[in-house]
Amino acid sequence: MGKHHGSSAVLVDQHPLWLDAVGPVVEGLGLEVVGKAISGREGLALVIEHRPDVLVTGICMPEGDLDGIELVRRGIAAVPTVKAIVLSMYDDTSYIDSALAAGAVAYVIKTAHPDDLRSAIRQAFAHSVYLPGNRPPAVPAARIPAEGLPDLTRRELEILQLVAEGHSNTQLAKMLWVTEQTVKFHLSNVYRKLDVANRTEASRWAQLNGLLPVTPRSAAIV
């Protein structure tokens, strides 16, 4: 379960050791690594040649080369079906926002546990959040407004509701089995799509649009 046999991946990082470390993680999910590159231009050529299902790339590349953000942008332009995941040493929100704007589906910090990269790849295929245990979906389809709903993914709706219930980024990361940076990545996307500035405004939007349970869990625990 969770294997993606028949799927392929291209890995790009200026440091060969990182490529060697990421390869087994990706292959452990059943993806075939069809290409590895230590430069953005070489990585783009591999994406165009192999049309992989997944692209995992760092941000920094050799001087004068395409950086990882531009690689994601051009890779998706050439192969719209590729799911790009940025694996970076930077946790600055400007990098996260740039990766998001380029079309990446996840942003994972290199110091994170390998499970975070595995989760990011699984989510890229499932288009949903993996929740521990048998917790019911936080956003039942019937509660999603039929009109006026921005183009939020199921994952973004999930995070929006949990934020509106008062959960912190740290709590969200633990609940959703991802890094806090990945939570910030999706929150940035939510804020942009809702045209709000922060979690308070996003929470109010969720309340006004009926995305909270009748009795919020946070209020029920007394």
C-alpha positions as CSV (number, residue, x, y, z in Angstrom):
1,M,0.0,0.0,0.0
2,G,1.3,3.5,-0.8
3,K,3.5,2.2,-3.6
4,H,3.5,3.9,-6.9
5,H,4.8,1.2,-9.2
6,G,5.2,2.3,-12.8
7,S,5.8,5.9,-11.8
8,S,9.1,7.7,-12.3
9,A,11.1,10.4,-10.8
10,V,14.0,12.8,-11.7
11,L,16.2,14.0,-8.8
12,V,18.2,17.3,-9.0
13,D,20.7,18.7,-6.5
14,Q,24.1,20.3,-6.8
15,H,25.4,18.0,-4.2
16,P,25.8,14.3,-5.3
17,L,25.6,13.1,-1.7
18,W,22.1,14.5,-1.4
19,L,21.1,12.7,-4.7
20,D,22.5,9.4,-3.2
21,A,20.5,10.0,0.0
22,V,17.2,10.9,-1.6
23,G,17.3,8.1,-4.2
24,P,16.5,5.2,-1.8
25,V,13.7,7.2,-0.2
26,V,12.0,7.8,-3.5
27,E,12.7,4.2,-4.7
28,G,11.3,2.9,-1.4
29,L,7.9,4.3,-2.5
30,G,8.0,2.3,-5.7
31,L,9.1,5.1,-8.0
32,E,11.8,4.4,-10.6
33,V,14.5,7.1,-10.6
34,V,15.0,7.7,-14.3
35,G,17.5,10.5,-14.0
36,K,19.8,12.4,-11.6
37,A,21.4,15.7,-12.3
38,I,23.7,18.1,-10.4
39,S,22.6,21.2,-12.4
40,G,19.3,22.8,-13.2
41,R,19.8,22.8,-16.9
42,E,20.7,19.2,-16.9
43,G,17.7,18.5,-14.7
44,L,15.4,20.3,-17.1
45,A,16.7,18.3,-20.0
46,L,16.0,15.1,-18.1
47,V,12.4,16.2,-17.3
48,I,11.8,17.0,-20.9
49,E,13.3,13.7,-22.0
50,H,11.7,11.3,-19.5
51,R,8.5,13.2,-18.6
52,P,8.6,11.9,-15.0
53,D,5.7,11.8,-12.6
54,V,7.8,13.5,-9.9
55,L,10.6,16.0,-9.8
56,V,12.5,16.4,-6.6
57,T,14.9,19.4,-6.7
58,G,17.1,21.5,-4.4
59,I,17.1,25.3,-4.8
60,C,20.8,26.3,-5.1
61,M,22.6,25.3,-8.2
62,P,26.0,26.1,-9.6
63,E,26.6,29.7,-10.5
64,G,25.1,30.8,-13.8
65,D,22.8,27.8,-13.8
66,L,19.0,27.5,-13.5
67,D,18.1,27.5,-9.8
68,G,15.6,25.0,-8.4
69,I,12.7,27.5,-8.5
70,E,13.2,28.2,-12.2
71,L,13.7,24.5,-12.9
72,V,10.3,23.8,-11.3
73,R,8.7,26.6,-13.4
74,R,10.2,25.5,-16.7
75,G,9.8,21.8,-15.9
76,I,6.0,22.2,-15.3
77,A,5.7,24.4,-18.4
78,A,7.3,21.6,-20.5
79,V,5.6,18.7,-18.7
80,P,2.4,19.9,-17.0
81,T,1.8,16.6,-15.4
82,V,5.0,16.5,-13.4
83,K,4.6,16.9,-9.6
84,A,7.5,19.1,-8.3
85,I,8.7,18.8,-4.8
86,V,11.4,21.3,-3.5
87,L,13.9,19.9,-1.0
88,S,15.8,22.8,0.4
89,M,18.0,23.9,3.3
90,Y,16.1,27.2,3.5
91,D,13.0,27.6,5.7
92,D,12.5,31.3,4.8
93,T,9.0,32.0,3.7
94,S,10.2,33.9,0.6
95,Y,11.6,30.7,-0.7
96,I,8.4,28.8,0.1
97,D,6.3,31.4,-1.6
98,S,8.6,31.3,-4.6
99,A,8.3,27.6,-4.9
100,L,4.6,27.8,-4.5
101,A,4.3,30.4,-7.2
102,A,6.5,28.3,-9.5
103,G,4.0,25.4,-9.1
104,A,5.6,23.1,-6.6
105,V,3.2,20.8,-4.7
106,A,5.4,20.6,-1.5
107,Y,8.4,22.2,0.2
108,V,10.5,20.0,2.4
109,I,13.5,21.1,4.6
110,K,16.6,19.0,4.1
111,T,17.1,18.6,7.8
112,A,13.6,17.0,8.1
113,H,13.1,13.3,8.6
114,P,12.9,11.1,5.5
115,D,9.3,10.4,6.3
116,D,8.5,14.0,5.5
117,L,9.7,13.6,2.0
118,R,7.8,10.3,1.7
119,S,4.6,12.0,3.0
120,A,5.1,14.9,0.5
121,I,5.4,12.4,-2.4
122,R,2.4,10.4,-1.2
123,Q,0.3,13.6,-1.0
124,A,1.4,14.7,-4.4
125,F,-0.2,11.5,-5.8
126,A,-3.2,11.4,-3.5
127,H,-4.0,15.1,-3.6
128,S,-5.1,14.8,0.0
129,V,-3.8,14.9,3.5
130,Y,-2.9,11.7,5.3
131,L,-4.4,11.7,8.7
132,P,-3.4,9.4,11.6
133,G,-5.8,6.8,12.8
134,N,-9.4,6.8,11.6
135,R,-10.2,10.5,12.1
136,P,-13.0,11.4,9.7
137,P,-12.4,13.9,6.9
138,A,-12.5,17.4,8.4
139,V,-14.3,18.9,5.5
140,P,-17.3,16.7,4.4
141,A,-18.3,17.5,0.8
142,A,-21.7,18.6,1.9
143,R,-20.2,21.4,4.0
144,I,-18.3,22.9,1.1
145,P,-20.2,25.9,-0.3
146,A,-21.5,25.3,-3.8
147,E,-20.8,28.8,-4.9
148,G,-18.1,31.3,-4.3
149,L,-15.5,28.8,-3.1
150,P,-11.9,29.7,-4.2
151,D,-10.0,27.0,-6.0
152,L,-8.8,25.3,-2.8
153,T,-7.6,21.7,-2.9
154,R,-9.0,19.2,-0.5
155,R,-5.7,19.4,1.4
156,E,-5.9,23.2,1.7
157,L,-9.5,23.0,2.9
158,E,-8.4,20.5,5.5
159,I,-5.7,22.9,6.8
160,L,-8.0,25.9,6.6
161,Q,-10.6,24.2,8.8
162,L,-8.0,23.0,11.4
163,V,-6.5,26.5,11.5
164,A,-10.0,27.9,12.1
165,E,-10.4,25.5,14.9
166,G,-7.4,27.1,16.6
167,H,-4.7,24.6,15.9
168,S,-1.1,26.0,15.7
169,N,1.3,25.2,12.9
170,T,3.2,22.8,15.2
171,Q,0.0,20.9,16.0
172,L,-1.0,20.8,12.3
173,A,2.4,19.4,11.4
174,K,2.0,16.6,14.0
175,M,-1.6,15.9,13.0
176,L,-0.9,15.8,9.3
177,W,2.5,14.0,9.5
178,V,4.4,16.8,7.7
179,T,6.9,19.5,8.6
180,E,5.9,22.9,9.8
181,Q,7.5,24.3,6.6
182,T,5.0,22.3,4.6
183,V,2.2,23.6,6.7
184,K,3.4,27.1,6.0
185,F,3.6,26.3,2.4
186,H,0.0,25.3,2.2
187,L,-1.2,28.2,4.4
188,S,0.6,30.7,2.1
189,N,-1.4,29.2,-0.8
190,V,-4.7,29.4,1.2
191,Y,-4.0,33.1,2.1
192,R,-3.3,33.9,-1.5
193,K,-6.4,32.2,-2.8
194,L,-8.7,33.7,-0.1
195,D,-7.0,37.1,-0.5
196,V,-6.4,37.3,3.3
197,A,-3.4,38.4,5.2
198,N,-3.2,36.0,8.2
199,R,-4.7,33.0,10.0
200,T,-7.3,35.2,11.8
201,E,-8.8,36.5,8.6
202,A,-8.6,33.0,7.1
203,S,-10.4,31.6,10.2
204,R,-13.2,34.2,9.9
205,W,-13.6,33.3,6.2
206,A,-14.0,29.6,7.2
207,Q,-16.6,30.5,9.8
208,L,-18.6,32.7,7.5
209,N,-18.6,30.0,4.8
210,G,-19.7,27.1,7.0
211,L,-16.5,25.1,7.0
212,L,-16.6,24.6,10.8
213,P,-18.6,21.9,12.6
214,V,-21.7,23.0,14.4
215,T,-19.8,22.4,17.6
216,P,-16.1,22.9,17.1
217,R,-14.0,20.3,18.7
218,S,-11.9,22.9,20.4
219,A,-14.9,24.2,22.2
220,A,-16.2,20.8,23.0
221,I,-13.2,19.9,25.1
222,V,-14.0,21.5,28.4
